């Protein structure tokens, strides 16, 4: 087979291992250089779906203030001031 282009060079097909001219090969989706007739299209399972998801919460309520009542005292003297009276 004659050389198709004056600046063409030889490459090895990653799928078959054959020597081919670079103009006869293409880069595949996974980064391998393969012959044009051995090209595999990217599987649909690896393509990102073009779907808009509705992530809104139904019946959302406004943010409530945190109300926390505890009887925690910092020291024993604080407890005695309140309960010794």
Backbone bond lengths (Angstrom), bond angles and torsions (degrees), N, CA, C in turn:
res aa  C-N    CA-C-N  psi(-1)  N-CA   C-N-CA  omega(-1)  CA-C   N-CA-C  phi
1 X - - - 1.451 - - 1.522 108.34 -
2 X 1.305 116.07 136.42 1.459 121.50 -177.96 1.516 110.49 -77.78
3 X 1.296 114.69 153.55 1.461 120.99 179.29 1.536 109.17 -70.26
4 X 1.334 119.79 121.46 1.459 121.09 -173.17 1.526 114.44 -72.55
5 X 1.314 119.78 -34.57 1.463 122.95 -177.01 1.525 109.39 -129.12
6 X 1.330 117.92 150.85 1.467 118.49 -179.48 1.533 113.13 -67.88
7 X 1.339 118.38 -26.65 1.469 120.52 -178.97 1.529 112.02 -106.71
8 X 1.314 117.39 21.30 1.463 121.70 179.84 1.527 109.54 -78.73
9 X 1.303 117.41 153.35 1.457 122.10 -179.59 1.520 109.69 -137.61
10 X 1.303 116.01 165.31 1.462 121.38 -178.26 1.530 110.53 -87.13
11 X 1.328 116.34 139.96 1.459 122.75 173.90 1.528 107.70 -134.23
12 X 1.309 115.36 164.23 1.466 121.33 177.08 1.522 107.91 -102.72
13 X 1.312 116.86 128.11 1.467 121.79 176.34 1.527 108.35 -68.75
14 X 1.340 116.79 126.20 1.468 120.59 -178.89 1.527 112.45 -70.33
15 X 1.300 118.53 -20.85 1.458 121.08 -179.66 1.519 111.67 -85.48
16 X 1.340 117.40 -46.85 1.463 120.35 -173.19 1.523 113.66 -103.48
17 X 1.331 118.15 -25.73 1.450 121.32 -176.59 1.517 113.02 86.43
18 X 1.341 117.52 5.67 1.463 121.66 179.63 1.517 110.23 -79.42
19 X 1.365 115.48 149.77 1.460 120.32 170.77 1.516 108.07 -78.99
20 X 1.336 116.01 132.11 1.459 120.92 179.14 1.518 108.77 -140.54
21 X 1.320 116.50 160.93 1.453 120.82 172.15 1.525 108.38 -74.36
22 X 1.318 116.57 147.68 1.467 120.33 -177.52 1.522 112.12 -62.12
23 X 1.326 117.77 -28.05 1.466 120.18 178.53 1.528 111.79 -72.33
24 X 1.326 118.09 -15.54 1.462 122.13 179.22 1.526 111.93 -92.63
25 X 1.323 117.59 -0.88 1.468 121.29 -177.96 1.520 110.83 -118.19
26 X 1.316 114.58 160.96 1.474 121.95 176.51 1.524 108.24 -137.47
27 X 1.327 115.50 158.51 1.466 120.11 174.18 1.521 108.40 -84.51
28 X 1.297 115.96 128.24 1.451 121.98 179.30 1.524 109.58 -83.97
29 X 1.328 118.67 167.72 1.458 124.38 -175.97 1.523 112.50 -60.78
30 X 1.327 119.10 -25.52 1.466 121.49 -178.94 1.525 112.45 -95.32
31 X 1.355 117.55 8.28 1.454 121.01 175.10 1.516 114.72 93.31
32 X 1.317 119.10 2.56 1.458 120.87 178.64 1.525 110.00 -90.80
33 X 1.332 116.42 147.67 1.470 121.40 177.11 1.518 107.42 -96.86
34 X 1.336 116.07 118.46 1.462 121.51 -177.33 1.519 109.22 -129.86
35 X 1.343 115.78 160.79 1.457 121.39 174.86 1.515 110.36 -64.90
36 X 1.323 116.24 151.01 1.467 120.40 -176.24 1.525 112.14 -59.51
37 X 1.326 117.43 -33.76 1.467 118.46 -179.23 1.532 112.49 -81.28
38 X 1.339 118.08 -7.42 1.465 121.54 178.31 1.532 112.31 -106.63
39 X 1.316 116.87 11.45 1.461 121.73 -176.01 1.525 110.86 -70.46
40 X 1.324 117.26 131.95 1.459 123.01 173.09 1.518 107.92 -107.90
41 X 1.314 116.59 132.65 1.459 120.79 176.97 1.519 109.37 -72.92
42 X 1.319 115.65 157.74 1.464 120.58 179.11 1.529 109.02 -66.34
43 X 1.346 118.75 130.96 1.464 120.88 -179.90 1.529 111.44 -63.13
44 X 1.308 116.14 145.40 1.464 121.08 -179.20 1.527 112.18 -62.95
45 X 1.323 117.01 -28.85 1.466 120.44 -178.74 1.528 111.53 -65.33
46 X 1.361 118.00 -24.25 1.455 121.68 -178.72 1.525 112.91 -91.56
47 X 1.327 117.81 -6.12 1.458 120.60 179.82 1.522 109.66 -85.98
48 X 1.305 116.00 141.61 1.457 121.36 -179.31 1.522 108.77 -75.31
49 X 1.333 118.26 128.01 1.461 119.19 179.96 1.525 111.39 -69.68
50 X 1.312 115.62 146.82 1.454 121.71 179.74 1.527 108.55 -97.85
51 X 1.341 115.74 69.60 1.456 121.89 -176.61 1.525 108.55 -124.37
52 X 1.314 115.62 132.92 1.456 120.38 175.68 1.522 107.44 -94.54
53 X 1.315 116.02 120.54 1.458 119.97 -179.00 1.523 109.86 -93.16
54 X 1.318 116.14 137.64 1.451 121.18 177.41 1.524 107.80 -91.18
55 X 1.333 116.12 103.31 1.458 121.11 -175.64 1.523 112.36 -101.57
56 X 1.332 117.62 15.13 1.457 120.21 178.32 1.520 110.16 -72.44
57 X 1.324 115.99 146.08 1.449 121.74 179.25 1.525 108.43 -87.95
58 X 1.343 118.34 124.35 1.460 119.02 178.66 1.527 110.62 -70.58
59 X 1.325 117.37 143.83 1.471 124.07 179.20 1.520 111.71 55.20
60 X 1.306 116.44 47.36 1.460 120.60 -179.70 1.521 109.99 -68.92
61 X 1.304 117.00 141.73 1.462 122.82 179.46 1.515 109.38 -107.98
62 X 1.343 116.81 154.68 1.464 118.18 178.40 1.527 110.50 -67.24
63 X 1.306 115.24 156.90 1.458 121.35 -178.91 1.524 109.98 -65.80
64 X 1.311 117.28 129.25 1.458 123.28 179.87 1.520 109.81 -92.46
65 X 1.312 115.31 149.88 1.465 119.81 175.17 1.527 108.90 -74.09
66 X 1.299 116.23 144.00 1.460 120.44 178.15 1.518 108.84 -74.62
67 X 1.318 116.28 120.04 1.464 121.61 177.88 1.520 106.32 -116.40
68 X 1.304 114.63 116.24 1.449 120.03 -177.89 1.519 107.81 -138.66
69 X 1.303 115.67 111.97 1.462 120.56 178.17 1.511 108.15 -107.32
70 X 1.301 115.67 120.84 1.453 120.25 179.11 1.520 108.89 -130.17
71 X 1.256 115.23 160.18 1.457 121.82 176.09 1.523 109.69 -105.64
72 X 1.287 115.66 34.51 1.459 119.44 179.94 1.526 109.02 -81.29
73 X 1.291 115.49 132.16 1.466 121.11 -180.00 1.516 108.00 -116.57
74 X 1.322 114.34 146.75 1.458 118.33 -177.43 1.528 111.48 -74.48
75 X 1.287 117.38 -39.06 1.471 120.27 -178.46 1.519 109.45 -136.56
76 X 1.297 115.77 169.70 1.464 121.59 177.79 1.519 110.91 -69.16
77 X 1.316 117.05 -30.93 1.464 119.34 179.70 1.529 111.43 -68.04
78 X 1.332 117.52 -33.51 1.472 119.69 175.11 1.518 110.02 -63.34
79 X 1.308 117.08 -40.32 1.460 120.51 -179.80 1.532 110.01 -67.23
80 X 1.330 116.47 -41.21 1.460 119.74 -179.09 1.522 111.80 -67.54
81 X 1.316 119.33 -33.27 1.463 121.73 178.25 1.520 110.89 -62.17
82 X 1.316 116.70 -38.14 1.453 120.09 -176.67 1.520 111.33 -82.69
83 X 1.301 118.89 -41.93 1.451 122.02 -172.39 1.529 113.93 -94.78
84 X 1.295 120.48 -7.96 1.465 122.39 -178.70 1.521 111.85 -88.66
85 X 1.270 119.33 -10.28 1.457 119.57 -173.64 1.482 113.99 -63.80
